[in-house]
Amino acid sequence: MKKWLAEDWEFTLTALEGEARHCRLGIEQGDRFVFQYGTPADFCPRAMMEIYTWCEVIRCGGDFTQRDCASKTEMELWCPCRCIRFRLSAEPINRDENGKYRE
C-alpha cells in the first residue's frame, strides 16, 4: 500500500469507563488507541462506524461544541453496546504555525 495523502488530524480514543469482561474485544478502562484515517489495530469495527462520523466532522472543519461539548476537538461517547465510554480527542498535524498545510 502506498499512502499518497498527508493527514492533517490525529485522533486519540481513550477508554474512560468499562470492563474487559463486558466488551467482546476485551477493551477496558485505560486502553488507548491513536489513529489518523484508518481503523486502529484491535479496535471494534462496530464502534468505529460511529466514531468515524465524528472524525469526519473535525476533518471537514466542524467542531464538537455543536454537540454541547465544552471543547471543539474533544468529546465523550459510548460504544454502541454501551459497555465502554470513550474520550475522542483530535489534534492537528502536518500544519505550520499559521494552520497551513505542510507540503
DSSP file (Angstrom, degrees, kcal/mol; ACC not computed):
  #  RESIDUE AA STRUCTURE BP1 BP2  ACC     N-H-->O    O-->H-N    N-H-->O    O-->H-N    TCO  KAPPA ALPHA  PHI   PSI    X-CA   Y-CA   Z-CA
    1    1 A M              0   0    0      0, 0.0     2,-0.6     0, 0.0     0, 0.0   0.000 360.0 360.0 360.0 138.5    0.0    0.0    0.0
    2    2 A K        -     0   0    0      0, 0.0     2,-0.3     0, 0.0     0, 0.0  -0.903 360.0-150.4-124.9 102.3    1.3    3.4   -0.9
    3    3 A K        +     0   0    0     -2,-0.6     3,-0.0     1,-0.1     0, 0.0  -0.548  17.0 177.3 -74.4 131.9   -0.2    6.3    1.0
    4    4 A W        +     0   0    0     -2,-0.3     2,-0.5     1,-0.1    -1,-0.1   0.486  55.1  73.5-113.5  -7.5   -0.3    9.5   -1.1
    5    5 A L        -     0   0    0      0, 0.0     2,-0.7     0, 0.0    -1,-0.1  -0.928  69.4-138.7-117.0 131.7   -2.0   11.9    1.3
    6    6 A A        -     0   0    0     -2,-0.5    96,-0.0    96,-0.1    87,-0.0  -0.782  29.8-131.6 -84.7 116.9   -0.5   13.6    4.4
    7    7 A E        -     0   0    0     -2,-0.7     3,-0.1     1,-0.1    30,-0.0  -0.309  11.8-156.6 -67.0 151.8   -3.3   13.5    7.0
    8    8 A D  S    S+     0   0    0      1,-0.1    85,-2.0    84,-0.1     2,-0.4   0.395  71.7  52.3-111.9   1.9   -4.0   16.7    8.9
    9    9 A W  E     -A   92   0A   0     83,-0.3     2,-0.4    85,-0.0    -1,-0.1  -0.998  57.5-163.1-137.5 142.4   -5.6   15.3   12.0
   10   10 A E  E     -A   91   0A   0     81,-2.7    81,-2.8    -2,-0.4     2,-0.4  -0.984  15.9-155.0-120.5 137.9   -4.6   12.6   14.5
   11   11 A F  E     -AB  90  35A   0     24,-3.6    24,-2.5    -2,-0.4     2,-0.4  -0.871   6.7-161.9-116.3 144.0   -7.2   11.1   16.8
   12   12 A T  E     -AB  89  34A   0     77,-2.5    77,-2.5    -2,-0.4     2,-0.5  -0.994   1.9-164.6-125.1 128.7   -6.9    9.5   20.2
   13   13 A L  E     -AB  88  33A   0     20,-3.1    20,-2.7    -2,-0.4     2,-0.5  -0.963   9.0-174.2-110.6 123.5   -9.5    7.3   21.7
   14   14 A T  E     -AB  87  32A   0     73,-2.1    73,-2.1    -2,-0.5     2,-0.6  -0.977  24.7-129.9-119.9 128.4   -9.2    6.6   25.5
   15   15 A A  E     +A   86   0A   0     16,-2.9    15,-3.1    -2,-0.5    71,-0.3  -0.677  28.4 176.4 -77.3 117.0  -11.5    4.2   27.3
   16   16 A L  E     +     0   0A   0     69,-3.3     2,-0.3    -2,-0.6    70,-0.2   0.741  64.2  12.9 -92.4 -27.9  -12.8    6.1   30.3
   17   17 A E  E    S+A   85   0A   0     68,-1.4    68,-2.3    11,-0.1    -1,-0.3  -0.994  85.0  76.9-153.6 139.1  -15.1    3.5   31.7
   18   18 A G        -     0   0    0     -2,-0.3    11,-2.2    66,-0.2     2,-0.4  -0.500  55.3-108.1 136.4 158.1  -15.8   -0.2   31.2
   19   19 A E    >>  -     0   0    0     64,-0.4     3,-1.8     9,-0.2     4,-0.7  -0.913  20.8-128.0-119.8 143.9  -14.5   -3.7   31.9
   20   20 A A  G >4 S+     0   0    0     -2,-0.4     3,-0.8     1,-0.3     6,-0.4   0.830 107.6  63.0 -57.2 -34.5  -12.9   -6.2   29.6
   21   21 A R  G 34 S+     0   0    0      1,-0.2    -1,-0.3     5,-0.1     7,-0.1   0.680 104.5  48.0 -69.1 -15.0  -15.4   -8.9   30.6
   22   22 A H  G <4 S+     0   0    0     -3,-1.8     2,-0.4     5,-0.2    -1,-0.2   0.611 100.2  77.0 -96.0 -14.5  -18.3   -6.8   29.2
   23   23 A C  S X< S-     0   0    0     -3,-0.8     3,-1.1    -4,-0.7    -5,-0.0  -0.829  73.6-141.0-102.8 131.8  -16.6   -6.0   25.8
   24   24 A R  T 3  S+     0   0    0     -2,-0.4    -1,-0.1     1,-0.3    -4,-0.0   0.825 107.2  40.6 -57.6 -33.2  -16.4   -8.6   23.1
   25   25 A L  T 3  S-     0   0    0      2,-0.1    -1,-0.3    -3,-0.0    -5,-0.1   0.458 115.5-113.0 -96.1  -2.4  -12.9   -7.4   22.2
   26   26 A G    <   +     0   0    0     -3,-1.1    -6,-0.2    -6,-0.4     2,-0.1   0.671  56.2 162.5  81.6  16.0  -11.7   -7.0   25.8
   27   27 A I        +     0   0    0     -7,-0.2     2,-0.3    -8,-0.1    -1,-0.2  -0.480  14.1 174.5 -67.7 139.1  -11.4   -3.2   25.7
   28   28 A E    >   -     0   0    0     -2,-0.1     3,-2.3    -9,-0.1   -13,-0.3  -0.908  38.7 -57.7-143.4 170.1  -11.3   -1.8   29.2
   29   29 A Q  T 3  S+     0   0    0    -11,-2.2   -13,-0.2    -2,-0.3     3,-0.1  -0.188 120.4  25.9 -50.3 132.8  -10.8    1.4   31.1
   30   30 A G  T 3  S+     0   0    0    -15,-3.1    -1,-0.3     1,-0.4   -14,-0.1   0.127  84.1 132.7  97.8 -19.4   -7.4    2.9   30.4
   31   31 A D    <   -     0   0    0     -3,-2.3   -16,-2.9   -17,-0.1     2,-0.4  -0.385  38.9-161.5 -65.6 144.6   -6.9    1.4   26.9
   32   32 A R  E     -B   14   0A   0    -18,-0.2     2,-0.4    -3,-0.1   -18,-0.2  -0.989  12.7-170.0-135.6 138.3   -5.8    4.0   24.3
   33   33 A F  E     -B   13   0A   0    -20,-2.7   -20,-3.1    -2,-0.4     2,-0.4  -0.997   3.7-166.0-130.8 129.5   -5.9    4.0   20.5
   34   34 A V  E     +B   12   0A   0     -2,-0.4     2,-0.3   -22,-0.2   -22,-0.2  -0.958  22.7 148.4-117.9 132.9   -4.2    6.5   18.3
   35   35 A F  E     -B   11   0A   0    -24,-2.5   -24,-3.6    -2,-0.4     4,-0.1  -0.973  34.7-158.1-155.3 165.2   -5.0    6.8   14.6
   36   36 A Q  S    S-     0   0    0     -2,-0.3    -1,-0.1   -26,-0.2   -28,-0.1   0.700  83.6 -25.0-111.8 -73.7   -5.3    9.2   11.7
   37   37 A Y  S    S+     0   0    0      2,-0.1    18,-0.0   -30,-0.0   -27,-0.0   0.771 116.9  70.1-111.1 -44.8   -7.6    7.8    9.0
   38   38 A G  S    S-     0   0    0      1,-0.1    -2,-0.1     3,-0.0     3,-0.0  -0.171  93.0 -88.3 -74.2 168.1   -7.6    4.1    9.3
   39   39 A T        -     0   0    0      1,-0.1    -1,-0.1    -4,-0.1     3,-0.1  -0.588  49.8-108.8 -74.5 133.9   -9.2    2.0   12.0
   40   40 A P    >   -     0   0    0      0, 0.0     3,-1.5     0, 0.0    -5,-0.1  -0.298  42.3 -91.8 -62.6 148.4   -6.8    1.4   14.9
   41   41 A A  T 3  S+     0   0    0      1,-0.3     3,-0.1    -3,-0.0    -3,-0.0  -0.327 108.7   9.8 -60.0 140.5   -5.5   -2.2   15.3
   42   42 A D  T 3  S+     0   0    0      1,-0.2     2,-0.3    -3,-0.1    -1,-0.3   0.703  97.5 136.2  62.7  23.4   -7.6   -4.4   17.6
   43   43 A F    <   -     0   0    0     -3,-1.5    -1,-0.2     1,-0.1    -4,-0.0  -0.721  64.4 -95.3-102.0 155.3  -10.4   -1.8   17.8
   44   44 A C     >  -     0   0    0     -2,-0.3     4,-2.1     1,-0.2     5,-0.1  -0.501  24.2-156.2 -70.9 120.1  -14.1   -2.6   17.5
   45   45 A P  H  > S+     0   0    0      0, 0.0     4,-1.2     0, 0.0    -1,-0.2   0.839  93.8  56.4 -66.3 -31.2  -15.4   -2.1   13.9
   46   46 A R  H  > S+     0   0    0      1,-0.2     4,-0.7     2,-0.2     3,-0.3   0.926 110.8  42.4 -66.3 -44.2  -18.9   -1.6   15.2
   47   47 A A  H >> S+     0   0    0      1,-0.2     4,-2.3     2,-0.2     3,-0.6   0.865 108.4  61.1 -68.0 -35.6  -17.8    1.3   17.4
   48   48 A M  H 3X S+     0   0    0     -4,-2.1     4,-2.9     1,-0.2     5,-0.2   0.796  91.9  66.5 -65.2 -27.5  -15.6    2.7   14.7
   49   49 A M  H 3X S+     0   0    0     -4,-1.2     4,-0.8    -3,-0.3    -1,-0.2   0.913 110.6  35.4 -59.6 -41.2  -18.6    3.2   12.4
   50   50 A E  H <X S+     0   0    0     -4,-0.7     4,-1.2    -3,-0.6     3,-0.4   0.908 117.3  51.9 -77.1 -43.1  -20.0    5.9   14.7
   51   51 A I  H  X S+     0   0    0     -4,-2.3     4,-2.0     1,-0.2     3,-0.2   0.876 102.2  60.8 -62.9 -38.1  -16.6    7.3   15.8
   52   52 A Y  H  X S+     0   0    0     -4,-2.9     4,-2.2     1,-0.2    -1,-0.2   0.883  99.7  56.6 -56.1 -40.0  -15.6    7.7   12.1
   53   53 A T  H  X S+     0   0    0     -4,-0.8     4,-1.4    -3,-0.4    -1,-0.2   0.914 107.6  47.2 -58.8 -44.1  -18.5   10.1   11.6
   54   54 A W  H  X S+     0   0    0     -4,-1.2     4,-1.4     1,-0.2    -1,-0.2   0.839 108.7  54.7 -69.4 -32.4  -17.3   12.3   14.4
   55   55 A C  H  X S+     0   0    0     -4,-2.0     4,-2.6     1,-0.2    -1,-0.2   0.896 105.7  53.4 -64.9 -38.8  -13.7   12.3   13.0
   56   56 A E  H  X S+     0   0    0     -4,-2.2     4,-2.0     1,-0.2     6,-0.3   0.850 100.8  60.4 -64.7 -34.2  -15.2   13.5    9.7
   57   57 A V  H  <>S+     0   0    0     -4,-1.4     5,-2.7     2,-0.2    -1,-0.2   0.939 110.5  41.3 -56.5 -46.7  -16.9   16.4   11.5
   58   58 A I  H ><5S+     0   0    0     -4,-1.4     3,-1.9     1,-0.2    -2,-0.2   0.930 112.2  53.9 -67.5 -46.2  -13.4   17.6   12.5
   59   59 A R  H 3<5S+     0   0    0     -4,-2.6    -1,-0.2     1,-0.3    -2,-0.2   0.812 107.9  52.0 -59.0 -30.0  -11.8   16.8    9.2
   60   60 A C  T 3<5S-     0   0    0     -4,-2.0    -1,-0.3    -5,-0.2    -2,-0.2   0.318 126.7 -96.4 -92.2   7.7  -14.4   18.9    7.4
   61   61 A G  T < 5S+     0   0    0     -3,-1.9    -3,-0.2     1,-0.2    -2,-0.1   0.497  83.9 124.4  95.3   3.5  -13.9   22.0    9.7
   62   62 A G      < -     0   0    0     -5,-2.7     2,-0.3    -6,-0.3    -1,-0.2  -0.175  44.4-146.4 -82.8-176.6  -16.6   21.4   12.2
   63   63 A D    >   -     0   0    0     -3,-0.1     3,-0.8    10,-0.0    10,-0.2  -0.967  23.3-114.7-149.4 166.7  -16.3   21.1   15.9
   64   64 A F  G > >S+     0   0    0      8,-2.2     3,-1.7    -2,-0.3     5,-1.5   0.504  95.7  86.1 -84.0  -5.1  -17.9   19.3   18.8
   65   65 A T  G > 5S+     0   0    0      1,-0.3     3,-1.6     3,-0.2    -1,-0.2   0.784  80.7  65.8 -66.4 -23.6  -19.4   22.4   20.5
   66   66 A Q  G < 5S+     0   0    0     -3,-0.8    -1,-0.3     1,-0.3    -2,-0.1   0.621  99.0  53.7 -69.4 -11.4  -22.4   22.0   18.3
   67   67 A R  G < 5S-     0   0    0     -3,-1.7    -1,-0.3     2,-0.1    -2,-0.2   0.064 128.8 -99.2-107.0  20.4  -23.0   18.8   20.2
   68   68 A D  T < 5S+     0   0    0     -3,-1.6     2,-0.3     1,-0.2    -3,-0.2   0.761  76.6 145.2  65.9  28.2  -22.9   20.6   23.5
   69   69 A C      < -     0   0    0     -5,-1.5    -1,-0.2     2,-0.1    -2,-0.1  -0.692  53.6-134.3 -90.8 150.6  -19.3   19.6   24.2
   70   70 A A  S    S+     0   0    0     -2,-0.3     2,-0.3    -3,-0.1    -1,-0.1   0.790  88.2  55.7 -73.5 -28.2  -17.1   22.0   26.1
   71   71 A S  S    S-     0   0    0      3,-0.6     3,-0.4     1,-0.1    -7,-0.2  -0.811  72.4-140.7-110.7 146.8  -14.2   21.5   23.7
   72   72 A K  S    S+     0   0    0     -2,-0.3    -8,-2.2     1,-0.2    -1,-0.1   0.805 105.1  30.2 -68.8 -30.0  -14.1   22.0   19.9
   73   73 A T  S    S+     0   0    0    -10,-0.2    17,-2.4    -9,-0.1     2,-0.4   0.139 111.1  67.1-121.8  19.6  -11.8   18.9   19.5
   74   74 A E  E     +C   89   0A   0     -3,-0.4    -3,-0.6    15,-0.2     2,-0.3  -0.993  50.0 157.9-144.7 135.3  -12.8   16.6   22.3
   75   75 A M  E     -C   88   0A   0     13,-2.3    13,-3.2    -2,-0.4     2,-0.4  -0.974  29.9-130.7-148.8 161.1  -15.9   14.6   23.2
   76   76 A E  E     +C   87   0A   0     -2,-0.3     2,-0.3    11,-0.2    11,-0.2  -0.923  31.7 164.1-114.1 143.5  -17.1   11.7   25.2
   77   77 A L  E     -C   86   0A   0      9,-2.2     9,-3.5    -2,-0.4     2,-0.3  -0.990  31.7-119.1-154.5 156.0  -19.3    8.9   23.7
   78   78 A W  E     -C   85   0A   0     -2,-0.3     7,-0.2     7,-0.3    -2,-0.0  -0.678  32.9-110.7 -93.2 150.1  -20.4    5.4   24.5
   79   79 A C    >   -     0   0    0      5,-2.6     3,-1.9    -2,-0.3    -1,-0.1  -0.353  41.5 -99.4 -68.2 163.1  -19.7    2.4   22.2
   80   80 A P  T 3  S+     0   0    0      0, 0.0    -1,-0.1     0, 0.0    -2,-0.0   0.790 126.3  52.8 -58.5 -28.1  -22.9    1.1   20.5
   81   81 A C  T 3  S-     0   0    0      3,-0.1    -2,-0.0     1,-0.0   -34,-0.0   0.568 105.8-131.4 -82.9  -8.5  -23.1   -1.7   23.1
   82   82 A R  S <  S+     0   0    0     -3,-1.9     3,-0.1     2,-0.2    -4,-0.0   0.785  79.1 109.3  62.2  30.1  -23.0    0.9   25.9
   83   83 A C  S    S+     0   0    0      1,-0.2   -64,-0.4   -65,-0.1     2,-0.4   0.626  73.5  43.3-106.2 -17.5  -20.3   -1.1   27.7
   84   84 A I        -     0   0    0    -66,-0.1    -5,-2.6   -62,-0.1     2,-0.5  -0.996  65.7-155.7-131.3 130.9  -17.3    1.2   27.1
   85   85 A R  E     -AC  17  78A   0    -68,-2.3   -69,-3.3    -2,-0.4   -68,-1.4  -0.918  21.1-166.6-104.9 130.5  -17.3    5.0   27.4
   86   86 A F  E     -AC  15  77A   0     -9,-3.5    -9,-2.2    -2,-0.5     2,-0.5  -0.771  21.8-141.8-114.9 156.0  -14.6    6.7   25.3
   87   87 A R  E     -AC  14  76A   0    -73,-2.1   -73,-2.1    -2,-0.3     2,-0.6  -0.992  19.6-158.5-110.4 124.9  -13.0   10.2   25.0
   88   88 A L  E     -AC  13  75A   0    -13,-3.2   -13,-2.3    -2,-0.5     2,-0.4  -0.923  12.9-177.5-104.0 122.2  -12.3   11.1   21.4
   89   89 A S  E     -AC  12  74A   0    -77,-2.5   -77,-2.5    -2,-0.6     2,-0.4  -0.955  10.4-156.8-122.0 140.7   -9.6   13.8   21.0
   90   90 A A  E     -A   11   0A   0    -17,-2.4   -79,-0.2    -2,-0.4   -17,-0.1  -0.955   7.9-174.3-119.2 135.5   -8.4   15.4   17.8
   91   91 A E  E     -A   10   0A   0    -81,-2.8   -81,-2.7    -2,-0.4     2,-0.2  -0.996  26.3-121.9-127.5 130.6   -5.0   17.1   17.3
   92   92 A P  E     +A    9   0A   0      0, 0.0     2,-0.3     0, 0.0   -83,-0.3  -0.479  36.1 178.0 -69.4 141.0   -4.0   18.9   14.1
   93   93 A I        +     0   0    0    -85,-2.0     3,-0.1    -2,-0.2   -87,-0.0  -0.902  53.1  33.3-135.7 165.9   -0.9   17.5   12.4
   94   94 A N  S    S+     0   0    0     -2,-0.3     8,-2.3     1,-0.2     2,-0.3   0.831  90.6 115.1  56.9  36.0    1.1   18.4    9.3
   95   95 A R  B     -D  101   0B   0      6,-0.2     6,-0.2    -3,-0.1    -1,-0.2  -0.960  62.0-124.6-131.1 151.6    0.3   22.1    9.5
   96   96 A D    >   -     0   0    0      4,-2.7     3,-2.0    -2,-0.3     6,-0.1  -0.210  44.6 -84.5 -84.3-177.0    2.6   25.0   10.1
   97   97 A E  T 3  S+     0   0    0      1,-0.3    -1,-0.1     2,-0.1    -2,-0.0   0.662 129.8  54.3 -65.2 -16.1    2.2   27.6   12.9
   98   98 A N  T 3  S-     0   0    0      2,-0.1    -1,-0.3     3,-0.0     3,-0.1   0.345 120.4-106.3 -97.3   4.5   -0.3   29.5   10.7
   99   99 A G  S <  S+     0   0    0     -3,-2.0     2,-0.2     1,-0.3    -2,-0.1   0.531  74.8 139.2  84.8   5.3   -2.6   26.5   10.2
  100  100 A K        -     0   0    0      1,-0.1    -4,-2.7    -5,-0.0    -1,-0.3  -0.578  60.9 -97.8 -84.8 147.2   -1.4   26.0    6.5
  101  101 A Y  B     -D   95   0B   0     -6,-0.2     2,-0.4    -2,-0.2    -6,-0.2  -0.333  32.7-130.4 -58.3 137.8   -0.8   22.5    5.1
  102  102 A R              0   0    0     -8,-2.3   -96,-0.1     1,-0.1    -1,-0.1  -0.768 360.0 360.0 -86.4 139.0    2.9   21.5    5.1
  103  103 A E              0   0    0     -2,-0.4    -1,-0.1    -8,-0.0    -2,-0.0   0.429 360.0 360.0 -89.5 360.0    3.9   20.1    1.7
